Amino acid sequence: MWIKTKSGKNMPVDPQFVDYRKVAGGKERIVTPGGDVVAGERCKAGEADGYGYISHFATCPGYRRS
């Protein structure tokens, strides 16, 4: 699945929605359906600032991280 980011680039994302809470300096990057990339952490729906997708780069075992 792909989401077009605000910068116009297509980003691969995992297809499951996740609820997130915005956290300055958060370790996870959540891509919203509108294309914003937000720093934060996953949370329960009642604590969420919004929902979005996790970048596939973060979860793909075949992606090379340097």
N, CA, C, O and CB atoms as a CASP TS submission, in Angstrom:
PFRMAT TS
TARGET T0000
AUTHOR 0000-0000-0000
METHOD Language model
MODEL 1
PARENT N/A
ATOM      1  N   MET     1       0.845  -1.161   0.000  1.00  0.00           N
ATOM      2  CA  MET     1       0.000   0.000   0.000  1.00  0.00           C
ATOM      3  C   MET     1       0.900   1.237   0.000  1.00  0.00           C
ATOM      4  O   MET     1       1.972   1.237   0.605  1.00  0.00           O
ATOM      5  CB  MET     1      -0.967  -0.009   1.218  1.00  0.00           C
ATOM      6  N   TRP     2       0.458   2.270  -0.673  1.00  0.00           N
ATOM      7  CA  TRP     2       1.250   3.496  -0.809  1.00  0.00           C
ATOM      8  C   TRP     2       0.430   4.711  -0.380  1.00  0.00           C
ATOM      9  O   TRP     2      -0.771   4.782  -0.638  1.00  0.00           O
ATOM     10  CB  TRP     2       1.740   3.668  -2.265  1.00  0.00           C
ATOM     11  N   ILE     3       1.089   5.663   0.276  1.00  0.00           N
ATOM     12  CA  ILE     3       0.479   6.942   0.638  1.00  0.00           C
ATOM     13  C   ILE     3       1.343   8.036   0.024  1.00  0.00           C
ATOM     14  O   ILE     3       2.569   7.990   0.131  1.00  0.00           O
ATOM     15  CB  ILE     3       0.354   7.113   2.208  1.00  0.00           C
ATOM     16  N   LYS     4       0.723   9.010  -0.610  1.00  0.00           N
ATOM     17  CA  LYS     4       1.468  10.155  -1.142  1.00  0.00           C
ATOM     18  C   LYS     4       1.676  11.143   0.000  1.00  0.00           C
ATOM     19  O   LYS     4       0.712  11.637   0.585  1.00  0.00           O
ATOM     20  CB  LYS     4       0.710  10.830  -2.352  1.00  0.00           C
ATOM     21  N   THR     5       2.953  11.431   0.318  1.00  0.00           N
ATOM     22  CA  THR     5       3.267  12.354   1.404  1.00  0.00           C
ATOM     23  C   THR     5       3.038  13.794   0.955  1.00  0.00           C
ATOM     24  O   THR     5       2.859  14.064  -0.232  1.00  0.00           O
ATOM     25  CB  THR     5       4.722  12.162   1.877  1.00  0.00           C
ATOM     26  N   LYS     6       3.045  14.710   1.913  1.00  0.00           N
ATOM     27  CA  LYS     6       2.848  16.132   1.607  1.00  0.00           C
ATOM     28  C   LYS     6       3.934  16.652   0.670  1.00  0.00           C
ATOM     29  O   LYS     6       3.712  17.608  -0.072  1.00  0.00           O
ATOM     30  CB  LYS     6       2.833  16.961   2.899  1.00  0.00           C
ATOM     31  N   SER     7       5.119  16.017   0.704  1.00  0.00           N
ATOM     32  CA  SER     7       6.202  16.435  -0.186  1.00  0.00           C
ATOM     33  C   SER     7       6.047  15.869  -1.590  1.00  0.00           C
ATOM     34  O   SER     7       6.865  16.146  -2.467  1.00  0.00           O
ATOM     35  CB  SER     7       7.538  16.011   0.388  1.00  0.00           C
ATOM     36  N   GLY     8       4.983  15.062  -1.811  1.00  0.00           N
ATOM     37  CA  GLY     8       4.705  14.531  -3.138  1.00  0.00           C
ATOM     38  C   GLY     8       5.318  13.176  -3.429  1.00  0.00           C
ATOM     39  O   GLY     8       5.162  12.653  -4.533  1.00  0.00           O
ATOM     40  N   LYS     9       6.014  12.594  -2.457  1.00  0.00           N
ATOM     41  CA  LYS     9       6.630  11.283  -2.659  1.00  0.00           C
ATOM     42  C   LYS     9       5.667  10.183  -2.222  1.00  0.00           C
ATOM     43  O   LYS     9       4.883  10.362  -1.289  1.00  0.00           O
ATOM     44  CB  LYS     9       7.964  11.176  -1.879  1.00  0.00           C
ATOM     45  N   ASN    10       5.736   9.049  -2.907  1.00  0.00           N
ATOM     46  CA  ASN    10       4.943   7.886  -2.522  1.00  0.00           C
ATOM     47  C   ASN    10       5.724   7.078  -1.496  1.00  0.00           C
ATOM     48  O   ASN    10       6.883   6.732  -1.727  1.00  0.00           O
ATOM     49  CB  ASN    10       4.584   7.012  -3.760  1.00  0.00           C
ATOM     50  N   MET    11       5.096   6.777  -0.365  1.00  0.00           N
ATOM     51  CA  MET    11       5.754   6.017   0.695  1.00  0.00           C
ATOM     52  C   MET    11       5.016   4.701   0.900  1.00  0.00           C
ATOM     53  O   MET    11       3.794   4.686   1.049  1.00  0.00           O
ATOM     54  CB  MET    11       5.805   6.833   2.019  1.00  0.00           C
ATOM     55  N   PRO    12       5.773   3.579   0.906  1.00  0.00           N
ATOM     56  CA  PRO    12       5.118   2.300   1.194  1.00  0.00           C
ATOM     57  C   PRO    12       4.787   2.223   2.684  1.00  0.00           C
ATOM     58  O   PRO    12       5.609   2.572   3.531  1.00  0.00           O
ATOM     59  CB  PRO    12       6.022   1.102   0.769  1.00  0.00           C
ATOM     60  N   VAL    13       3.581   1.765   2.990  1.00  0.00           N
ATOM     61  CA  VAL    13       3.150   1.638   4.384  1.00  0.00           C
ATOM     62  C   VAL    13       2.520   0.272   4.596  1.00  0.00           C
ATOM     63  O   VAL    13       2.023  -0.351   3.657  1.00  0.00           O
ATOM     64  CB  VAL    13       2.152   2.762   4.765  1.00  0.00           C
ATOM     65  N   ASP    14       2.546  -0.185   5.841  1.00  0.00           N
ATOM     66  CA  ASP    14       1.829  -1.406   6.193  1.00  0.00           C
ATOM     67  C   ASP    14       0.334  -1.103   6.148  1.00  0.00           C
ATOM     68  O   ASP    14      -0.067   0.007   6.498  1.00  0.00           O
ATOM     69  CB  ASP    14       2.261  -1.938   7.608  1.00  0.00           C
ATOM     70  N   PRO    15      -0.495  -2.045   5.732  1.00  0.00           N
ATOM     71  CA  PRO    15      -1.914  -1.751   5.495  1.00  0.00           C
ATOM     72  C   PRO    15      -2.782  -1.580   6.745  1.00  0.00           C
ATOM     73  O   PRO    15      -3.917  -1.118   6.633  1.00  0.00           O
ATOM     74  CB  PRO    15      -2.489  -2.830   4.677  1.00  0.00           C
ATOM     75  N   GLN    16      -2.283  -1.937   7.926  1.00  0.00           N
ATOM     76  CA  GLN    16      -3.100  -1.838   9.133  1.00  0.00           C
ATOM     77  C   GLN    16      -3.018  -0.427   9.721  1.00  0.00           C
ATOM     78  O   GLN    16      -1.936   0.147   9.842  1.00  0.00           O
ATOM     79  CB  GLN    16      -2.651  -2.881  10.176  1.00  0.00           C
ATOM     80  N   PHE    17      -4.188   0.120  10.085  1.00  0.00           N
ATOM     81  CA  PHE    17      -4.211   1.391  10.805  1.00  0.00           C
ATOM     82  C   PHE    17      -3.630   1.185  12.201  1.00  0.00           C
ATOM     83  O   PHE    17      -3.802   0.126  12.804  1.00  0.00           O
ATOM     84  CB  PHE    17      -5.657   1.961  10.886  1.00  0.00           C
ATOM     85  N   VAL    18      -2.940   2.210  12.710  1.00  0.00           N
ATOM     86  CA  VAL    18      -2.508   2.229  14.105  1.00  0.00           C
ATOM     87  C   VAL    18      -2.959   3.551  14.716  1.00  0.00           C
ATOM     88  O   VAL    18      -2.969   4.584  14.045  1.00  0.00           O
ATOM     89  CB  VAL    18      -0.949   2.046  14.229  1.00  0.00           C
ATOM     90  N   ASP    19      -3.329   3.510  15.979  1.00  0.00           N
ATOM     91  CA  ASP    19      -3.623   4.735  16.713  1.00  0.00           C
ATOM     92  C   ASP    19      -2.296   5.262  17.240  1.00  0.00           C
ATOM     93  O   ASP    19      -1.437   4.480  17.648  1.00  0.00           O
ATOM     94  CB  ASP    19      -4.659   4.488  17.883  1.00  0.00           C
ATOM     95  N   TYR    20      -2.121   6.578  17.235  1.00  0.00           N
ATOM     96  CA  TYR    20      -0.862   7.145  17.707  1.00  0.00           C
ATOM     97  C   TYR    20      -1.105   8.374  18.572  1.00  0.00           C
ATOM     98  O   TYR    20      -2.151   9.022  18.517  1.00  0.00           O
ATOM     99  CB  TYR    20       0.037   7.503  16.526  1.00  0.00           C
ATOM    100  N   ARG    21      -0.090   8.657  19.367  1.00  0.00           N
ATOM    101  CA  ARG    21      -0.045   9.863  20.181  1.00  0.00           C
ATOM    102  C   ARG    21       1.207  10.618  19.742  1.00  0.00           C
ATOM    103  O   ARG    21       2.284  10.029  19.649  1.00  0.00           O
ATOM    104  CB  ARG    21      -0.030   9.533  21.742  1.00  0.00           C
ATOM    105  N   LYS    22       1.075  11.916  19.472  1.00  0.00           N
ATOM    106  CA  LYS    22       2.224  12.726  19.077  1.00  0.00           C
ATOM    107  C   LYS    22       3.172  12.854  20.263  1.00  0.00           C
ATOM    108  O   LYS    22       2.757  13.167  21.378  1.00  0.00           O
ATOM    109  CB  LYS    22       1.774  14.129  18.575  1.00  0.00           C
ATOM    110  N   VAL    23       4.452  12.606  20.001  1.00  0.00           N
ATOM    111  CA  VAL    23       5.481  12.725  21.024  1.00  0.00           C
ATOM    112  C   VAL    23       6.674  13.409  20.374  1.00  0.00           C
ATOM    113  O   VAL    23       7.226  12.903  19.397  1.00  0.00           O
ATOM    114  CB  VAL    23       5.873  11.323  21.628  1.00  0.00           C
ATOM    115  N   ALA    24       7.075  14.559  20.912  1.00  0.00           N
ATOM    116  CA  ALA    24       8.257  15.240  20.376  1.00  0.00           C
ATOM    117  C   ALA    24       9.444  14.291  20.483  1.00  0.00           C
ATOM    118  O   ALA    24       9.719  13.750  21.554  1.00  0.00           O
ATOM    119  CB  ALA    24       8.539  16.584  21.139  1.00  0.00           C
ATOM    120  N   GLY    25      10.136  14.094  19.386  1.00  0.00           N
ATOM    121  CA  GLY    25      11.267  13.177  19.372  1.00  0.00           C
ATOM    122  C   GLY    25      10.862  11.712  19.412  1.00  0.00           C
ATOM    123  O   GLY    25      11.694  10.846  19.683  1.00  0.00           O
ATOM    124  N   GLY    26       9.586  11.425  19.143  1.00  0.00           N
ATOM    125  CA  GLY    26       9.112  10.042  19.147  1.00  0.00           C
ATOM    126  C   GLY    26       9.896   9.185  18.170  1.00  0.00           C
ATOM    127  O   GLY    26      10.339   9.667  17.128  1.00  0.00           O
ATOM    128  N   LYS    27      10.067   7.915  18.506  1.00  0.00           N
ATOM    129  CA  LYS    27      10.896   7.028  17.687  1.00  0.00           C
ATOM    130  C   LYS    27      10.175   6.455  16.482  1.00  0.00           C
ATOM    131  O   LYS    27      10.815   6.003  15.533  1.00  0.00           O
ATOM    132  CB  LYS    27      11.408   5.908  18.523  1.00  0.00           C
ATOM    133  N   GLU    28       8.844   6.468  16.511  1.00  0.00           N
ATOM    134  CA  GLU    28       8.104   5.928  15.375  1.00  0.00           C
ATOM    135  C   GLU    28       7.637   7.064  14.475  1.00  0.00           C
ATOM    136  O   GLU    28       7.346   8.167  14.940  1.00  0.00           O
ATOM    137  CB  GLU    28       6.901   5.086  15.853  1.00  0.00           C
ATOM    138  N   ARG    29       7.571   6.778  13.189  1.00  0.00           N
ATOM    139  CA  ARG    29       7.034   7.726  12.220  1.00  0.00           C
ATOM    140  C   ARG    29       5.732   7.145  11.696  1.00  0.00           C
ATOM    141  O   ARG    29       5.701   6.061  11.114  1.00  0.00           O
ATOM    142  CB  ARG    29       8.050   8.008  11.051  1.00  0.00           C
ATOM    143  N   ILE    30       4.674   7.882  11.914  1.00  0.00           N
ATOM    144  CA  ILE    30       3.354   7.460  11.467  1.00  0.00           C
ATOM    145  C   ILE    30       2.973   8.320  10.277  1.00  0.00           C
ATOM    146  O   ILE    30       3.118   9.542  10.314  1.00  0.00           O
ATOM    147  CB  ILE    30       2.292   7.571  12.611  1.00  0.00           C
ATOM    148  N   VAL    31       2.488   7.687   9.228  1.00  0.00           N
ATOM    149  CA  VAL    31       2.058   8.397   8.025  1.00  0.00           C
ATOM    150  C   VAL    31       0.534   8.468   8.066  1.00  0.00           C
ATOM    151  O   VAL    31      -0.141   7.438   8.068  1.00  0.00           O
ATOM    152  CB  VAL    31       2.572   7.682   6.706  1.00  0.00           C
ATOM    153  N   THR    32      -0.003   9.678   8.098  1.00  0.00           N
ATOM    154  CA  THR    32      -1.455   9.842   8.171  1.00  0.00           C
ATOM    155  C   THR    32      -2.075   9.618   6.796  1.00  0.00           C
ATOM    156  O   THR    32      -1.376   9.708   5.787  1.00  0.00           O
ATOM    157  CB  THR    32      -1.824  11.247   8.705  1.00  0.00           C
ATOM    158  N   PRO    33      -3.369   9.328   6.739  1.00  0.00           N
ATOM    159  CA  PRO    33      -4.027   9.163   5.438  1.00  0.00           C
ATOM    160  C   PRO    33      -3.892  10.407   4.551  1.00  0.00           C
ATOM    161  O   PRO    33      -3.949  10.297   3.326  1.00  0.00           O
ATOM    162  CB  PRO    33      -5.500   8.840   5.643  1.00  0.00           C
ATOM    163  N   GLY    34      -3.714  11.586   5.156  1.00  0.00           N
ATOM    164  CA  GLY    34      -3.545  12.825   4.400  1.00  0.00           C
ATOM    165  C   GLY    34      -2.121  13.093   3.953  1.00  0.00           C
ATOM    166  O   GLY    34      -1.867  14.091   3.278  1.00  0.00           O
ATOM    167  N   GLY    35      -1.171  12.213   4.318  1.00  0.00           N
ATOM    168  CA  GLY    35       0.199  12.343   3.851  1.00  0.00           C
ATOM    169  C   GLY    35       1.163  13.034   4.797  1.00  0.00           C
ATOM    170  O   GLY    35       2.324  13.237   4.441  1.00  0.00           O
ATOM    171  N   ASP    36       0.718  13.402   5.993  1.00  0.00           N
ATOM    172  CA  ASP    36       1.644  13.963   6.979  1.00  0.00           C
ATOM    173  C   ASP    36       2.450  12.835   7.599  1.00  0.00           C
ATOM    174  O   ASP    36       1.942  11.727   7.773  1.00  0.00           O
ATOM    175  CB  ASP    36       0.882  14.763   8.077  1.00  0.00           C
ATOM    176  N   VAL    37       3.711  13.111   7.934  1.00  0.00           N
ATOM    177  CA  VAL    37       4.547  12.157   8.646  1.00  0.00           C
ATOM    178  C   VAL    37       4.728  12.717  10.056  1.00  0.00           C
ATOM    179  O   VAL    37       5.265  13.810  10.236  1.00  0.00           O
ATOM    180  CB  VAL    37       5.941  11.924   7.914  1.00  0.00           C
ATOM    181  N   VAL    38       4.276  11.957  11.052  1.00  0.00           N
ATOM    182  CA  VAL    38       4.211  12.428  12.430  1.00  0.00           C
ATOM    183  C   VAL    38       5.135  11.599  13.311  1.00  0.00           C
ATOM    184  O   VAL    38       5.152  10.372  13.203  1.00  0.00           O
ATOM    185  CB  VAL    38       2.767  12.369  12.958  1.00  0.00           C
ATOM    186  N   ALA    39       5.911  12.255  14.188  1.00  0.00           N
ATOM    187  CA  ALA    39       6.716  11.550  15.186  1.00  0.00           C
ATOM    188  C   ALA    39       5.818  11.235  16.366  1.00  0.00           C
ATOM    189  O   ALA    39       5.094  12.104  16.852  1.00  0.00           O
ATOM    190  CB  ALA    39       7.960  12.395  15.630  1.00  0.00           C
ATOM    191  N   GLY    40       5.862  10.004  16.824  1.00  0.00           N
ATOM    192  CA  GLY    40       5.009   9.645  17.948  1.00  0.00           C
ATOM    193  C   GLY    40       5.218   8.224  18.386  1.00  0.00           C
ATOM    194  O   GLY    40       6.262   7.617  18.146  1.00  0.00           O
ATOM    195  N   GLU    41       4.193   7.706  19.040  1.00  0.00           N
ATOM    196  CA  GLU    41       4.217   6.323  19.498  1.00  0.00           C
ATOM    197  C   GLU    41       2.809   5.752  19.417  1.00  0.00           C
ATOM    198  O   GLU    41       1.819   6.479  19.496  1.00  0.00           O
ATOM    199  CB  GLU    41       4.775   6.221  20.944  1.00  0.00           C
ATOM    200  N   ARG    42       2.743   4.448  19.260  1.00  0.00           N
ATOM    201  CA  ARG    42       1.443   3.777  19.213  1.00  0.00           C
ATOM    202  C   ARG    42       0.791   3.847  20.592  1.00  0.00           C
ATOM    203  O   ARG    42       1.474   3.889  21.615  1.00  0.00           O
ATOM    204  CB  ARG    42       1.595   2.295  18.750  1.00  0.00           C
ATOM    205  N   CYS    43      -0.527   3.860  20.598  1.00  0.00           N
ATOM    206  CA  CYS    43      -1.260   3.934  21.864  1.00  0.00           C
ATOM    207  C   CYS    43      -2.647   3.336  21.686  1.00  0.00           C
ATOM    208  O   CYS    43      -3.006   2.881  20.600  1.00  0.00           O
ATOM    209  CB  CYS    43      -1.360   5.397  22.364  1.00  0.00           C
ATOM    210  N   LYS    44      -3.415   3.341  22.754  1.00  0.00           N
ATOM    211  CA  LYS    44      -4.805   2.880  22.704  1.00  0.00           C
ATOM    212  C   LYS    44      -5.664   3.960  22.074  1.00  0.00           C
ATOM    213  O   LYS    44      -5.326   5.143  22.123  1.00  0.00           O
ATOM    214  CB  LYS    44      -5.331   2.519  24.123  1.00  0.00           C
ATOM    215  N   ALA    45      -6.776   3.549  21.481  1.00  0.00           N
ATOM    216  CA  ALA    45      -7.644   4.486  20.759  1.00  0.00           C
ATOM    217  C   ALA    45      -8.104   5.650  21.628  1.00  0.00           C
ATOM    218  O   ALA    45      -8.189   6.776  21.138  1.00  0.00           O
ATOM    219  CB  ALA    45      -8.854   3.755  20.216  1.00  0.00           C
ATOM    220  N   GLY    46      -8.403   5.414  22.902  1.00  0.00           N
ATOM    221  CA  GLY    46      -8.878   6.467  23.785  1.00  0.00           C
ATOM    222  C   GLY    46      -7.835   7.516  24.123  1.00  0.00           C
ATOM    223  O   GLY    46      -8.173   8.596  24.608  1.00  0.00           O
ATOM    224  N   GLU    47      -6.550   7.204  23.868  1.00  0.00           N
ATOM    225  CA  GLU    47      -5.449   8.124  24.163  1.00  0.00           C
ATOM    226  C   GLU    47      -4.890   8.758  22.895  1.00  0.00           C
ATOM    227  O   GLU    47      -3.945   9.544  22.960  1.00  0.00           O
ATOM    228  CB  GLU    47      -4.338   7.395  24.908  1.00  0.00           C
ATOM    229  N   ALA    48      -5.465   8.424  21.746  1.00  0.00           N
ATOM    230  CA  ALA    48      -4.865   8.768  20.453  1.00  0.00           C
ATOM    231  C   ALA    48      -5.107  10.217  20.038  1.00  0.00           C
ATOM    232  O   ALA    48      -6.159  10.799  20.301  1.00  0.00           O
ATOM    233  CB  ALA    48      -5.402   7.852  19.387  1.00  0.00           C
ATOM    234  N   ASP    49      -4.086  10.776  19.375  1.00  0.00           N
ATOM    235  CA  ASP    49      -4.217  12.068  18.698  1.00  0.00           C
ATOM    236  C   ASP    49      -4.725  11.864  17.275  1.00  0.00           C
ATOM    237  O   ASP    49      -5.230  12.793  16.645  1.00  0.00           O
ATOM    238  CB  ASP    49      -2.865  12.819  18.685  1.00  0.00           C
ATOM    239  N   GLY    50      -4.586  10.644  16.779  1.00  0.00           N
ATOM    240  CA  GLY    50      -5.021  10.344  15.422  1.00  0.00           C
ATOM    241  C   GLY    50      -4.705   8.908  15.068  1.00  0.00           C
ATOM    242  O   GLY    50      -4.336   8.104  15.925  1.00  0.00           O
ATOM    243  N   TYR    51      -4.855   8.598  13.789  1.00  0.00           N
ATOM    244  CA  TYR    51      -4.528   7.260  13.310  1.00  0.00           C
ATOM    245  C   TYR    51      -3.783   7.395  11.994  1.00  0.00           C
ATOM    246  O   TYR    51      -3.897   8.403  11.297  1.00  0.00           O
ATOM    247  CB  TYR    51      -5.809   6.384  13.142  1.00  0.00           C
ATOM    248  N   GLY    52      -3.031   6.378  11.675  1.00  0.00           N
ATOM    249  CA  GLY    52      -2.271   6.393  10.438  1.00  0.00           C
ATOM    250  C   GLY    52      -1.649   5.038  10.196  1.00  0.00           C
ATOM    251  O   GLY    52      -2.138   4.016  10.678  1.00  0.00           O
ATOM    252  N   TYR    53      -0.581   5.042   9.455  1.00  0.00           N
ATOM    253  CA  TYR    53       0.090   3.816   9.046  1.00  0.00           C
ATOM    254  C   TYR    53       1.557   3.870   9.452  1.00  0.00           C
ATOM    255  O   TYR    53       2.141   4.948   9.569  1.00  0.00           O
ATOM    256  CB  TYR    53      -0.045   3.597   7.525  1.00  0.00           C
ATOM    257  N   ILE    54       2.143   2.702   9.663  1.00  0.00           N
ATOM    258  CA  ILE    54       3.572   2.595   9.916  1.00  0.00           C
ATOM    259  C   ILE    54       4.264   2.423   8.569  1.00  0.00           C
ATOM    260  O   ILE    54       3.826   1.640   7.725  1.00  0.00           O
ATOM    261  CB  ILE    54       3.900   1.403  10.888  1.00  0.00           C
ATOM    262  N   SER    55       5.349   3.164   8.382  1.00  0.00           N
ATOM    263  CA  SER    55       6.127   3.033   7.154  1.00  0.00           C
ATOM    264  C   SER    55       6.594   1.590   7.000  1.00  0.00           C
ATOM    265  O   SER    55       7.061   0.978   7.960  1.00  0.00           O
ATOM    266  CB  SER    55       7.337   4.002   7.158  1.00  0.00           C
ATOM    267  N   HIS    56       6.469   1.056   5.809  1.00  0.00           N
ATOM    268  CA  HIS    56       6.904  -0.320   5.573  1.00  0.00           C
ATOM    269  C   HIS    56       8.408  -0.456   5.777  1.00  0.00           C
ATOM    270  O   HIS    56       8.885  -1.541   6.110  1.00  0.00           O
ATOM    271  CB  HIS    56       6.519  -0.768   4.158  1.00  0.00           C
ATOM    272  N   PHE    57       9.162   0.618   5.584  1.00  0.00           N
ATOM    273  CA  PHE    57      10.612   0.569   5.803  1.00  0.00           C
ATOM    274  C   PHE    57      10.933   0.195   7.251  1.00  0.00           C
ATOM    275  O   PHE    57      11.964  -0.424   7.512  1.00  0.00           O
ATOM    276  CB  PHE    57      11.254   1.926   5.453  1.00  0.00           C
ATOM    277  N   ALA    58      10.070   0.559   8.183  1.00  0.00           N
ATOM    278  CA  ALA    58      10.310   0.277   9.599  1.00  0.00           C
ATOM    279  C   ALA    58      10.065  -1.184   9.961  1.00  0.00           C
ATOM    280  O   ALA    58      10.594  -1.661  10.965  1.00  0.00           O
ATOM    281  CB  ALA    58       9.432   1.158  10.452  1.00  0.00           C
ATOM    282  N   THR    59       9.284  -1.898   9.172  1.00  0.00           N
ATOM    283  CA  THR    59       8.908  -3.267   9.532  1.00  0.00           C
ATOM    284  C   THR    59       9.423  -4.332   8.578  1.00  0.00           C
ATOM    285  O   THR    59       9.333  -5.519   8.889  1.00  0.00           O
ATOM    286  CB  THR    59       7.432  -3.368   9.608  1.00  0.00           C
ATOM    287  N   CYS    60       9.952  -3.951   7.439  1.00  0.00           N
ATOM    288  CA  CYS    60      10.379  -4.921   6.432  1.00  0.00           C
ATOM    289  C   CYS    60      11.704  -5.574   6.829  1.00  0.00           C
ATOM    290  O   CYS    60      12.709  -4.881   6.978  1.00  0.00           O
ATOM    291  CB  CYS    60      10.513  -4.243   5.058  1.00  0.00           C
ATOM    292  N   PRO    61      11.717  -6.897   7.001  1.00  0.00           N
ATOM    293  CA  PRO    61      12.963  -7.561   7.373  1.00  0.00           C
ATOM    294  C   PRO    61      14.004  -7.525   6.256  1.00  0.00           C
ATOM    295  O   PRO    61      15.192  -7.705   6.521  1.00  0.00           O
ATOM    296  CB  PRO    61      12.683  -8.994   7.761  1.00  0.00           C
ATOM    297  N   GLY    62      13.582  -7.297   5.018  1.00  0.00           N
ATOM    298  CA  GLY    62      14.517  -7.256   3.904  1.00  0.00           C
ATOM    299  C   GLY    62      15.125  -5.889   3.638  1.00  0.00           C
ATOM    300  O   GLY    62      16.021  -5.758   2.805  1.00  0.00           O
ATOM    301  N   TYR    63      14.637  -4.854   4.352  1.00  0.00           N
ATOM    302  CA  TYR    63      15.143  -3.494   4.136  1.00  0.00           C
ATOM    303  C   TYR    63      16.458  -3.329   4.873  1.00  0.00           C
ATOM    304  O   TYR    63      16.554  -3.630   6.063  1.00  0.00           O
ATOM    305  CB  TYR    63      14.115  -2.427   4.609  1.00  0.00           C
ATOM    306  N   ARG    64      17.465  -2.853   4.167  1.00  0.00           N
ATOM    307  CA  ARG    64      18.793  -2.681   4.768  1.00  0.00           C
ATOM    308  C   ARG    64      18.855  -1.364   5.514  1.00  0.00           C
ATOM    309  O   ARG    64      18.639  -0.299   4.936  1.00  0.00           O
ATOM    310  CB  ARG    64      19.900  -2.740   3.692  1.00  0.00           C
ATOM    311  N   ARG    65      19.149  -1.442   6.794  1.00  0.00           N
ATOM    312  CA  ARG    65      19.334  -0.238   7.615  1.00  0.00           C
ATOM    313  C   ARG    65      20.823  -0.042   7.833  1.00  0.00           C
ATOM    314  O   ARG    65      21.550  -0.999   8.094  1.00  0.00           O
ATOM    315  CB  ARG    65      18.574  -0.350   8.986  1.00  0.00           C
ATOM    316  N   SER    66      21.274   1.199   7.726  1.00  0.00           N
ATOM    317  CA  SER    66      22.708   1.432   7.940  1.00  0.00           C
ATOM    318  C   SER    66      22.965   2.064   9.274  1.00  0.00           C
ATOM    319  O   SER    66      24.116   2.331   9.619  1.00  0.00           O
ATOM    320  CB  SER    66      23.281   2.306   6.847  1.00  0.00           C
TER
END
